[in-house]
Structure formats: structure tokens, C-alpha cells
């Protein structure tokens, strides 16, 4: 199974095994990753699963669709070029080792 590294708000890292086909958000919730709230349950309507994706993985992800792009403009933490909603990132074998950083706040 692929491993995802979550850099938490306190700077520590939690590495967890992810089920292929699950989203990065679902994996975070399943492993109680603090800072990924996912209030909408993964329906791409709240932006409380905003993360910053490590630069070396950006090219392995599809571009955000229009809905995700709009939500990223309204995140509580500053939008960056590597901002993504973790509910929109599907775990694949190619993403083994993916590192995402949890923003300071989602509120």
C-alpha cells in the first residue's frame, strides 16, 4: 500500500498506509490526522481538507477542476501554487511517498 506523509500543524510528521482508490482526505480521517476536518465528507464543498502538496508530486496529480479551483480561492489559510483539496486527490501506487502539509487553520 502507498504511504502518505502528513506534516502536521506542529511540524511533526505522521506517515500512514493508504488504500489505493481512497482519497488523501479519507485516509487522513481514517487515521485521525489532526487539521484535516473534512466537514462536507469529501463532496468538494467546504475546503476544510485543504493541504499543501510537496512540489515533487504536483506533476503526478491532475489539475484541479473548476469547483476545486473556486474553493481553493476561499480557503482560510493562504492559497499557494501547491494548494489542493485532499478530498480531490485519489491515492494511487504512483503517489507512494506523497507528502502533504496541513495548513495552520481551516476556520
DRENLUMSE-674634 format. One line per 10 residues: number of its first residue (from 1); their letters; for each residue x, y, z of N, C-alpha, C. Coordinates in Angstrom, 1 decimal, padded with zeros to 4 digits, always signed. Atoms other than C-alpha are relative to their C-alpha. Example, Ala and Ser with C-alpha at 12.3 -4.5 7.8 and 13.67 -1.06 7.14 Angstrom:
<rs>
1	AS	+000.9:-001.2:+000.0:+012.3:-004.5:+007.8:+000.9:+001.2:+000.0 ~ -000.9:-001.1:+000.0:+013.7:-001.1:+007.1:-000.8:+001.1:+000.8
</rs>
This chain:
<rs>
1	XXXXXXXXXX	+000.8:-001.2:+000.0:+000.0:+000.0:+000.0:+000.9:+001.2:+000.0 ~ -000.8:-001.2:+000.0:+001.2:+003.5:-000.7:+000.0:+000.7:+001.4 ~ -000.1:-000.8:-001.3:+002.4:+005.7:+002.2:-000.1:+001.4:-000.3 ~ +000.2:-001.4:+000.1:+001.3:+009.2:+002.7:+000.6:+000.6:+001.3 ~ -000.6:-000.7:-001.1:+003.3:+011.6:+004.9:-000.8:+001.3:+000.2 ~ +000.8:-001.2:-000.3:+001.2:+014.3:+006.6:+000.9:+000.8:+001.0 ~ -000.7:-000.9:-000.9:+003.2:+017.2:+008.1:-001.1:+000.8:+000.7 ~ +001.1:-000.6:-000.8:+001.0:+018.4:+010.9:+000.3:+001.5:+000.4 ~ -000.1:-001.4:-000.3:+000.4:+021.9:+012.2:+001.2:+000.3:+001.0 ~ -001.1:-000.2:-001.0:+003.0:+021.4:+015.0:+001.4:-000.3:-000.6
11	XXXXXXXXXX	-001.3:+000.3:+000.7:+005.7:+020.5:+012.4:+000.4:-001.5:+000.0 ~ -000.3:+001.4:+000.0:+005.7:+016.8:+013.2:-000.6:-000.7:-001.2 ~ +000.5:+000.7:+001.2:+005.1:+014.2:+010.5:-000.6:-001.4:+000.5 ~ +000.6:+001.3:-000.2:+002.7:+011.2:+010.6:+000.0:-000.7:-001.4 ~ +000.0:+000.8:+001.2:+003.2:+008.6:+007.9:-001.0:-001.2:+000.2 ~ +001.0:+001.1:-000.1:+000.3:+006.2:+007.2:-000.1:-000.7:-001.3 ~ +000.2:+000.8:+001.2:-000.5:+003.4:+004.8:-001.4:+000.4:-000.6 ~ +001.2:-000.5:+000.6:-003.2:+004.5:+002.3:-000.5:-001.1:-001.0 ~ +000.7:+001.0:+000.8:-005.7:+002.2:+000.5:-000.1:+000.7:-001.4 ~ +000.1:-000.5:+001.3:-005.4:+002.7:-003.3:-001.5:+000.2:-000.4
21	XXXXXXXXXX	+001.3:-000.3:+000.3:-008.6:+004.3:-004.6:-000.7:+000.9:+001.0 ~ +000.5:-000.9:-001.0:-009.3:+006.2:-001.3:+000.6:+001.4:-000.3 ~ -000.5:-001.3:+000.1:-008.8:+009.9:-001.2:+001.0:+000.3:+001.1 ~ -000.9:-000.4:-001.0:-006.0:+011.6:+000.7:-000.7:+000.5:+001.3 ~ +000.9:-000.4:-001.1:-008.8:+013.1:+002.9:-000.5:-001.2:+000.7 ~ +000.5:+001.2:-000.7:-010.4:+009.8:+003.6:+001.1:-000.7:+000.8 ~ -001.2:+000.6:-000.7:-007.0:+008.4:+004.6:+000.3:+000.8:+001.2 ~ -000.2:-000.8:-001.1:-006.5:+011.3:+006.9:-001.0:-000.2:+001.1 ~ +001.0:+000.3:-001.0:-009.8:+010.8:+008.6:+000.1:-001.3:+000.6 ~ -000.2:+001.3:-000.5:-009.3:+007.1:+008.9:+001.1:-000.2:+001.0
31	XXXXXXXXXX	-001.2:+000.1:-000.9:-006.0:+007.7:+010.7:+000.1:+001.2:+001.0 ~ +000.1:-001.0:-001.0:-007.2:+010.6:+012.8:+001.1:+001.1:-000.1 ~ -001.0:-001.0:+000.2:-004.9:+013.2:+011.2:-000.6:+001.3:+000.4 ~ +000.5:-001.2:-000.5:-005.5:+016.4:+013.1:+000.3:+001.2:-001.1 ~ -000.1:-001.1:+000.9:-006.1:+019.5:+011.0:-000.6:-000.2:-001.4 ~ +000.8:+000.2:+001.2:-008.0:+017.9:+008.1:-001.4:-000.4:+000.6 ~ +001.3:+000.1:-000.6:-011.6:+018.4:+009.2:-001.0:-000.7:-000.9 ~ +000.9:+000.6:+001.0:-013.5:+017.4:+006.0:-001.5:+000.1:+000.5 ~ +001.3:-000.2:-000.5:-016.7:+018.9:+007.2:-001.1:-000.4:-001.0 ~ +001.0:+000.4:+001.0:-018.5:+018.1:+003.9:+000.1:-001.5:-000.3
41	XXXXXXXXXX	-000.1:+001.4:+000.3:-017.4:+014.5:+003.9:+000.7:-000.4:-001.3 ~ -000.6:+000.3:+001.3:-015.5:+014.8:+000.7:-000.7:+000.3:-001.2 ~ +000.8:-000.3:+001.2:-018.1:+016.3:-001.6:+000.5:+001.3:-000.7 ~ -000.6:-001.2:+000.7:-015.8:+019.2:-002.6:-000.9:+001.2:+000.2 ~ +000.9:-001.2:-000.2:-018.0:+021.9:-001.0:+000.4:+000.8:+001.3 ~ -000.2:-000.8:-001.2:-016.2:+023.2:+002.1:+001.5:+000.5:+000.2 ~ -001.5:-000.4:+000.0:-012.3:+023.4:+001.7:+000.6:-000.2:+001.4 ~ -000.6:+000.3:-001.3:-011.7:+022.1:+005.3:+001.0:-001.2:-000.1 ~ -001.0:+001.1:+000.2:-009.4:+019.4:+003.8:+001.1:+000.6:-000.8 ~ -001.0:-000.7:+000.7:-007.1:+022.0:+002.2:+001.4:-000.5:+000.5
51	XXXXXXXXXX	-001.4:+000.4:-000.3:-003.4:+020.8:+002.1:+000.9:+000.6:-001.0 ~ -001.1:-000.4:+001.0:-000.1:+021.9:+000.5:+000.7:-001.3:-000.4 ~ -000.7:+001.2:+000.5:+001.3:+019.2:-001.7:+001.4:+000.3:-000.3 ~ -001.4:-000.1:+000.3:+005.0:+018.6:-001.9:+000.2:+000.2:-001.5 ~ -000.2:-000.4:+001.4:+006.3:+020.2:-005.1:+000.3:-001.2:-000.9 ~ -000.4:+001.1:+000.8:+007.8:+016.9:-006.4:-001.2:-000.9:-000.4 ~ +001.2:+000.9:+000.3:+004.3:+015.3:-006.5:-001.0:+000.8:-000.8 ~ +001.0:-000.7:+000.7:+002.4:+018.1:-008.2:-000.2:-000.5:-001.4 ~ +000.1:+000.5:+001.4:+003.2:+016.8:-011.7:-000.7:-001.3:-000.1 ~ +000.6:+001.4:+000.0:+001.7:+013.4:-010.7:-001.5:+000.1:+000.2
61	XXXXXXXXXX	+001.4:-000.2:-000.3:-001.7:+015.0:-009.9:-000.7:+000.6:-001.2 ~ +000.7:-000.7:+001.1:-004.4:+016.0:-012.4:-000.3:+001.4:+000.5 ~ +000.3:-001.3:-000.4:-005.1:+019.7:-012.4:-001.3:+000.1:+000.7 ~ +001.3:-000.2:-000.7:-007.9:+021.0:-010.1:-001.1:+000.3:-001.0 ~ +001.1:-000.3:+000.8:-011.3:+021.1:-011.7:-000.5:+001.4:+000.4 ~ +000.5:-001.3:-000.3:-013.3:+024.3:-011.7:-000.5:+000.2:+001.4 ~ +000.5:-000.1:-001.3:-015.1:+023.6:-008.5:+001.1:+000.0:+001.1 ~ -001.1:-000.1:-000.9:-011.9:+022.8:-006.6:+000.7:+001.3:+000.0 ~ -000.7:-001.2:+000.2:-010.2:+025.8:-008.0:-000.7:+001.2:+000.7 ~ +000.8:-001.1:-000.7:-013.0:+028.1:-006.8:+000.1:-000.1:+001.5
71	XXXXXXXXXX	-000.1:+000.2:-001.5:-012.9:+026.6:-003.3:+001.3:+000.3:+000.5 ~ -001.3:-000.4:-000.4:-009.2:+027.0:-003.1:+000.2:+001.5:+000.1 ~ -000.1:-001.4:-000.1:-009.7:+030.7:-003.6:-000.6:+000.5:+001.3 ~ +000.7:-000.4:-001.2:-011.8:+030.7:-000.4:+000.5:-000.7:+001.3 ~ -000.5:+000.7:-001.2:-009.6:+028.7:+002.0:+000.4:+001.0:+001.1 ~ -000.3:-000.9:-001.2:-008.9:+030.1:+005.5:+001.5:+000.3:+000.0 ~ -001.5:-000.2:+000.2:-005.1:+029.6:+005.0:+000.3:+000.5:-001.4 ~ -000.3:-000.5:+001.3:-003.4:+031.3:+002.2:+000.1:-001.0:-001.1 ~ -000.2:+000.9:+001.1:-003.7:+029.7:-001.2:+001.4:+000.1:-000.6 ~ -001.3:+000.0:+000.6:-000.4:+028.7:-002.7:-000.1:-000.8:-001.3
81	XXXXXXXXXX	+000.1:+000.8:+001.3:+000.5:+027.2:-006.1:-000.1:-001.5:+000.2 ~ +000.1:+001.4:-000.3:+000.7:+023.8:-004.4:-001.2:-000.4:+000.9 ~ +001.2:+000.2:-000.8:-002.7:+024.1:-002.6:-000.9:-001.0:-000.8 ~ +001.0:+000.9:+000.6:-005.1:+021.3:-003.2:-001.0:-000.4:+001.1 ~ +000.9:+000.6:-001.0:-008.2:+019.8:-001.5:+000.3:-001.4:+000.0 ~ -000.4:+001.4:-000.1:-007.3:+016.4:-000.2:-001.1:-000.9:-000.4 ~ +001.1:+000.8:+000.4:-010.7:+015.1:-001.0:+000.0:-000.3:-001.5 ~ +000.0:+000.1:+001.5:-009.9:+015.5:-004.7:+001.3:-000.7:-000.4 ~ -001.2:+000.8:+000.4:-006.6:+013.5:-004.6:-000.2:-001.4:+000.3 ~ +000.2:+001.5:-000.2:-007.1:+009.8:-005.2:+001.3:-000.7:+000.1
91	XXXXXXXXXX	-001.3:+000.8:-000.3:-004.4:+007.5:-003.8:+000.2:-001.0:-001.1 ~ -000.4:+001.0:+001.0:-002.6:+005.5:-006.5:+001.4:-000.5:+000.4 ~ -001.3:+000.5:-000.3:+000.6:+003.5:-006.4:+001.0:+001.0:-000.4 ~ -000.9:-001.1:+000.4:+002.3:+006.4:-008.2:+000.2:+001.0:+001.0 ~ +000.0:-001.0:-001.0:+001.6:+008.6:-005.2:+000.7:-000.6:+001.3 ~ -000.7:+000.6:-001.2:+003.6:+006.3:-002.8:+001.1:+001.0:+000.4 ~ -001.0:-001.0:-000.5:+005.6:+008.7:-000.6:-000.5:+001.4:+000.0 ~ +000.5:-001.4:+000.1:+003.3:+011.7:-001.2:+000.1:+000.7:+001.4 ~ -000.1:-000.8:-001.2:+003.9:+014.4:+001.4:-000.9:+001.2:-000.2 ~ +000.9:-001.2:+000.0:+001.2:+017.0:+002.2:+000.2:+000.7:+001.4
101	XXXXXXX	-000.1:-000.8:-001.3:+001.4:+019.8:+004.8:-001.4:+000.5:+000.3 ~ +001.3:-000.5:-000.5:-001.7:+020.6:+006.8:+000.1:+001.5:+000.3 ~ -000.1:-001.4:-000.3:-002.4:+024.4:+006.9:-000.2:+000.3:+001.5 ~ +000.2:-000.4:-001.4:-002.4:+026.4:+010.1:-001.4:+000.0:+000.5 ~ +001.4:-000.1:-000.4:-006.1:+026.8:+010.1:-000.9:-000.3:-001.2 ~ +001.1:+000.2:+001.0:-009.3:+025.8:+008.2:-001.2:+000.9:+000.3 ~ +001.1:-000.9:-000.4:-011.5:+028.3:+010.0:+000.2:+001.4:-000.2
</rs>
